[in-house]
Amino acid sequence: AGFHNQLPEPLTSSVVDDLEFDNIIAELKRYSLIYVSGDSISVHQLVQAVTREKLSHDDKKKWSALSIQVVNNAFHFNQYDMETWKECEALLPHALASIRYAEELEVAQETIPELLSKVGLYQSNLPNYISAKYSLEKALAIDEKELGPEHIGVAKDANNLGIVLQDMGDLTGAKLCFERALQI
């Protein structure tokens, strides 16, 4: 829900029409192409791999860009709102996969660091500081390259990384990140 306006036709029409959507889901289930549990839908990894393999390079790029945009728009982490924790927990594997494919296909370069920052902040809350540090360092490196070393986005990345380094006990590294963010 909420992402249907990002989908190309005929998917948009199928998603917004409840009856059409239910018919599509039933047909996919009938052929064991998807699994439905509660309000989530899973596609077996083999089906995913075959589908990706059959796409042209341009279609892979198009769908990869779309998937990272959809996941980025859905990934809303707020450490003070437990509902977002559950949502981000479910979205984390999709976020990591969409980042990986977008990097491989060199698409959505502006969205990758934004999603990496969100993922890193969520990971630091788990706490999974090593993964959070990796995600935030990667976001910082991409933004430095794409936006320049003095961009406000780089300051945000440096500040977020500083918070994680402080939580990890690396006070020297945290201080350097905070000073850099303040300088920008």
TIDOSE-133117 format. One line per field, with one value per residue (C-alpha): residue number from 0; residue in three letters; chain; x, y, z. Coordinates in nm, 4 decimals, decimal comma, padded with zeros to 6 digits. Layout:
residues N
nr: [NUM / ...]
rest: [Ala / ...]
kette: [A / ...]
c1: [X / ...]
c2: [Y / ...]
c3: [Z / ...]
end
This chain:
residues 184
nr: [0 / 1 / 2 / 3 / 4 / 5 / 6 / 7 / 8 / 9 / 10 / 11 / 12 / 13 / 14 / 15 / 16 / 17 / 18 / 19 / 20 / 21 / 22 / 23 / 24 / 25 / 26 / 27 / 28 / 29 / 30 / 31 / 32 / 33 / 34 / 35 / 36 / 37 / 38 / 39 / 40 / 41 / 42 / 43 / 44 / 45 / 46 / 47 / 48 / 49 / 50 / 51 / 52 / 53 / 54 / 55 / 56 / 57 / 58 / 59 / 60 / 61 / 62 / 63 / 64 / 65 / 66 / 67 / 68 / 69 / 70 / 71 / 72 / 73 / 74 / 75 / 76 / 77 / 78 / 79 / 80 / 81 / 82 / 83 / 84 / 85 / 86 / 87 / 88 / 89 / 90 / 91 / 92 / 93 / 94 / 95 / 96 / 97 / 98 / 99 / 100 / 101 / 102 / 103 / 104 / 105 / 106 / 107 / 108 / 109 / 110 / 111 / 112 / 113 / 114 / 115 / 116 / 117 / 118 / 119 / 120 / 121 / 122 / 123 / 124 / 125 / 126 / 127 / 128 / 129 / 130 / 131 / 132 / 133 / 134 / 135 / 136 / 137 / 138 / 139 / 140 / 141 / 142 / 143 / 144 / 145 / 146 / 147 / 148 / 149 / 150 / 151 / 152 / 153 / 154 / 155 / 156 / 157 / 158 / 159 / 160 / 161 / 162 / 163 / 164 / 165 / 166 / 167 / 168 / 169 / 170 / 171 / 172 / 173 / 174 / 175 / 176 / 177 / 178 / 179 / 180 / 181 / 182 / 183]
rest: [Ala / Gly / Phe / His / Asn / Gln / Leu / Pro / Glu / Pro / Leu / Thr / Ser / Ser / Val / Val / Asp / Asp / Leu / Glu / Phe / Asp / Asn / Ile / Ile / Ala / Glu / Leu / Lys / Arg / Tyr / Ser / Leu / Ile / Tyr / Val / Ser / Gly / Asp / Ser / Ile / Ser / Val / His / Gln / Leu / Val / Gln / Ala / Val / Thr / Arg / Glu / Lys / Leu / Ser / His / Asp / Asp / Lys / Lys / Lys / Trp / Ser / Ala / Leu / Ser / Ile / Gln / Val / Val / Asn / Asn / Ala / Phe / His / Phe / Asn / Gln / Tyr / Asp / Met / Glu / Thr / Trp / Lys / Glu / Cys / Glu / Ala / Leu / Leu / Pro / His / Ala / Leu / Ala / Ser / Ile / Arg / Tyr / Ala / Glu / Glu / Leu / Glu / Val / Ala / Gln / Glu / Thr / Ile / Pro / Glu / Leu / Leu / Ser / Lys / Val / Gly / Leu / Tyr / Gln / Ser / Asn / Leu / Pro / Asn / Tyr / Ile / Ser / Ala / Lys / Tyr / Ser / Leu / Glu / Lys / Ala / Leu / Ala / Ile / Asp / Glu / Lys / Glu / Leu / Gly / Pro / Glu / His / Ile / Gly / Val / Ala / Lys / Asp / Ala / Asn / Asn / Leu / Gly / Ile / Val / Leu / Gln / Asp / Met / Gly / Asp / Leu / Thr / Gly / Ala / Lys / Leu / Cys / Phe / Glu / Arg / Ala / Leu / Gln / Ile]
kette: [A / A / A / A / A / A / A / A / A / A / A / A / A / A / A / A / A / A / A / A / A / A / A / A / A / A / A / A / A / A / A / A / A / A / A / A / A / A / A / A / A / A / A / A / A / A / A / A / A / A / A / A / A / A / A / A / A / A / A / A / A / A / A / A / A / A / A / A / A / A / A / A / A / A / A / A / A / A / A / A / A / A / A / A / A / A / A / A / A / A / A / A / A / A / A / A / A / A / A / A / A / A / A / A / A / A / A / A / A / A / A / A / A / A / A / A / A / A / A / A / A / A / A / A / A / A / A / A / A / A / A / A / A / A / A / A / A / A / A / A / A / A / A / A / A / A / A / A / A / A / A / A / A / A / A / A / A / A / A / A / A / A / A / A / A / A / A / A / A / A / A / A / A / A / A / A / A / A / A / A / A / A / A / A]
c1: [00,0000 / 00,1189 / 00,3666 / 00,1194 / 00,1749 / 00,5399 / 00,4549 / 00,4211 / 00,0998 / -00,0611 / 00,0669 / -00,0738 / -00,4278 / -00,3961 / -00,2709 / -00,5376 / -00,8249 / -00,8742 / -01,0598 / -00,8001 / -00,5179 / -00,6799 / -00,7244 / -00,3584 / -00,2420 / -00,4685 / -00,3306 / 00,0310 / -00,0389 / -00,2054 / 00,1192 / 00,3268 / 00,5105 / 00,4424 / 00,3659 / 00,1215 / 00,1407 / -00,0813 / -00,0398 / 00,3017 / 00,3852 / 00,7066 / 00,8574 / 01,0875 / 01,4522 / 01,4662 / 01,1658 / 01,3358 / 01,6604 / 01,4879 / 01,2831 / 01,5931 / 01,7817 / 01,5096 / 01,5061 / 01,7035 / 01,9800 / 01,7656 / 01,4695 / 01,6938 / 01,8040 / 01,4456 / 01,3127 / 01,6147 / 01,5707 / 01,2007 / 01,2557 / 01,5083 / 01,2771 / 00,9797 / 01,1816 / 01,3364 / 00,9934 / 00,8629 / 01,1636 / 01,0685 / 01,2657 / 01,1913 / 01,3611 / 01,0722 / 00,8010 / 00,8004 / 00,5731 / 00,8511 / 01,0868 / 00,8663 / 00,8239 / 01,1976 / 01,2718 / 01,0552 / 01,2004 / 01,5690 / 01,6455 / 01,4649 / 01,6573 / 01,9923 / 01,9044 / 01,7778 / 02,0947 / 02,3115 / 02,1320 / 02,1258 / 02,5009 / 02,5668 / 02,3544 / 02,4730 / 02,1217 / 01,9548 / 02,2873 / 02,1091 / 01,8815 / 02,1472 / 02,3120 / 01,9729 / 01,8544 / 02,1939 / 02,1612 / 01,8150 / 01,9352 / 02,2411 / 02,0330 / 01,7982 / 02,0922 / 02,2468 / 01,9227 / 01,9218 / 02,2134 / 02,4196 / 02,6931 / 02,9283 / 02,6623 / 02,5465 / 02,9028 / 02,9468 / 02,6180 / 02,6881 / 03,0501 / 02,9257 / 02,6584 / 02,9229 / 03,1653 / 02,8982 / 02,7710 / 03,1262 / 03,1860 / 02,8482 / 02,7792 / 03,1248 / 03,3009 / 03,1300 / 02,7665 / 02,5084 / 02,4243 / 02,7851 / 02,7516 / 02,4412 / 02,6251 / 02,9291 / 02,7070 / 02,5193 / 02,8469 / 02,9767 / 02,6784 / 02,7463 / 03,1195 / 03,0403 / 02,8059 / 03,0839 / 03,3249 / 03,5401 / 03,5385 / 03,8276 / 03,6554 / 03,3243 / 03,4870 / 03,6392 / 03,3014 / 03,1189 / 03,3852 / 03,3598 / 02,9813 / 03,0022 / 03,2652 / 03,0425]
c2: [00,0000 / 00,3505 / 00,2411 / 00,1620 / 00,4985 / 00,4007 / 00,0847 / 00,0688 / -00,0455 / -00,2977 / -00,3506 / -00,0231 / -00,1092 / -00,4632 / -00,3511 / -00,0872 / -00,3175 / -00,5534 / -00,8177 / -00,8168 / -00,8316 / -01,1247 / -01,3092 / -01,2570 / -01,3771 / -01,6845 / -01,7722 / -01,7329 / -01,9480 / -02,2124 / -02,2556 / -02,2419 / -01,9325 / -01,7468 / -01,8237 / -01,6167 / -01,5927 / -01,3407 / -01,0176 / -01,1009 / -01,2590 / -01,4548 / -01,5611 / -01,8631 / -01,7717 / -02,0030 / -01,8264 / -01,4927 / -01,6091 / -01,7458 / -01,4268 / -01,2072 / -01,4282 / -01,3924 / -01,0114 / -00,8041 / -00,5873 / -00,2748 / -00,4398 / -00,5512 / -00,1913 / -00,0629 / -00,3107 / -00,2692 / 00,1086 / 00,0673 / -00,1858 / 00,0278 / 00,3292 / 00,1330 / -00,0091 / 00,3300 / 00,4929 / 00,2168 / 00,2067 / 00,4469 / 00,3828 / 00,5781 / 00,4522 / 00,5887 / 00,4088 / 00,0315 / -00,0224 / 00,1008 / -00,1530 / -00,4391 / -00,2878 / -00,2332 / -00,5847 / -00,7225 / -00,4807 / -00,5196 / -00,8204 / -00,6467 / -00,3257 / -00,5065 / -00,7036 / -00,3976 / -00,2064 / -00,4948 / -00,5192 / -00,1425 / -00,1282 / -00,4165 / -00,2553 / 00,0989 / 00,2421 / 00,4668 / 00,6100 / 00,8894 / 00,6445 / 00,3943 / 00,6165 / 00,7369 / 00,3795 / 00,2776 / 00,5562 / 00,4402 / 00,0798 / 00,1813 / 00,3715 / 00,0745 / -00,1681 / 00,0485 / 00,0270 / -00,3568 / -00,3133 / -00,4509 / -00,1907 / -00,3640 / -00,3797 / -00,0266 / 00,1034 / -00,0691 / 00,0704 / 00,4234 / 00,4227 / 00,3100 / 00,5830 / 00,8406 / 00,7219 / 00,7297 / 01,0743 / 01,2130 / 01,0896 / 01,1925 / 01,5148 / 01,6389 / 01,6464 / 01,9652 / 01,8748 / 01,8812 / 01,5167 / 01,4261 / 01,6097 / 01,4028 / 01,0810 / 01,1783 / 01,2626 / 00,9307 / 00,7413 / 00,9358 / 00,8233 / 00,4587 / 00,4910 / 00,6517 / 00,3642 / 00,1210 / 00,2964 / 00,4481 / 00,7960 / 00,9210 / 00,8151 / 00,9568 / 01,2903 / 01,3136 / 01,2440 / 01,4965 / 01,7627 / 01,7011 / 01,7285 / 02,0539 / 02,1932 / 02,1278]
c3: [00,0000 / -00,0774 / -00,3441 / -00,6230 / -00,7923 / -00,8471 / -01,0413 / -01,4192 / -01,5843 / -01,5745 / -01,2187 / -01,0875 / -01,1950 / -01,0594 / -00,7195 / -00,6590 / -00,7622 / -00,4651 / -00,6655 / -00,9450 / -00,6900 / -00,5078 / -00,8397 / -00,9299 / -00,5870 / -00,6086 / -00,9545 / -00,8429 / -00,5351 / -00,7517 / -00,9463 / -00,6239 / -00,7460 / -00,4213 / -00,0589 / 00,1414 / 00,5193 / 00,6931 / 00,5037 / 00,3564 / 00,0235 / -00,0396 / -00,3669 / -00,3594 / -00,4268 / -00,7279 / -00,8835 / -00,8146 / -00,9747 / -01,2866 / -01,3227 / -01,2954 / -01,5422 / -01,8056 / -01,7889 / -02,0368 / -01,8923 / -01,9370 / -01,7640 / -01,4777 / -01,4348 / -01,4512 / -01,1941 / -00,9683 / -00,9646 / -00,8932 / -00,6144 / -00,4277 / -00,4584 / -00,3219 / -00,0314 / 00,0447 / 00,0573 / 00,2864 / 00,5235 / 00,8032 / 01,1200 / 01,4365 / 01,7501 / 01,9594 / 01,7600 / 01,8114 / 01,5095 / 01,2818 / 01,4375 / 01,3199 / 00,9753 / 00,9354 / 01,0587 / 00,7774 / 00,5200 / 00,6124 / 00,3868 / 00,0983 / 00,1611 / 00,1603 / -00,1545 / -00,3403 / -00,2468 / -00,3696 / -00,7048 / -00,7543 / -00,6926 / -00,9331 / -01,2050 / -01,1243 / -01,0884 / -00,8304 / -00,7163 / -00,5269 / -00,3422 / -00,2321 / 00,0330 / 00,1601 / 00,2141 / 00,3571 / 00,6161 / 00,7174 / 00,7355 / 00,9391 / 01,1933 / 01,2259 / 01,2632 / 01,5354 / 01,7313 / 01,7269 / 01,8306 / 01,5440 / 01,5496 / 01,3066 / 01,0345 / 01,1184 / 01,0909 / 00,7549 / 00,6175 / 00,7372 / 00,6157 / 00,2760 / 00,2677 / 00,3615 / 00,0928 / -00,1786 / -00,0779 / -00,0631 / -00,4167 / -00,5593 / -00,3663 / -00,2737 / 00,0643 / 00,1868 / 00,1133 / 00,3941 / 00,3152 / 00,3953 / 00,7286 / 00,8109 / 00,7192 / 00,9283 / 01,2254 / 01,2025 / 01,1772 / 01,4774 / 01,6851 / 01,6009 / 01,6682 / 02,0040 / 02,0882 / 01,9913 / 02,2263 / 01,9503 / 02,0988 / 01,8858 / 01,5644 / 01,6864 / 01,7718 / 01,4240 / 01,2628 / 01,4808 / 01,4156 / 01,0433 / 01,0517 / 01,2481 / 01,0112 / 00,7089]
end
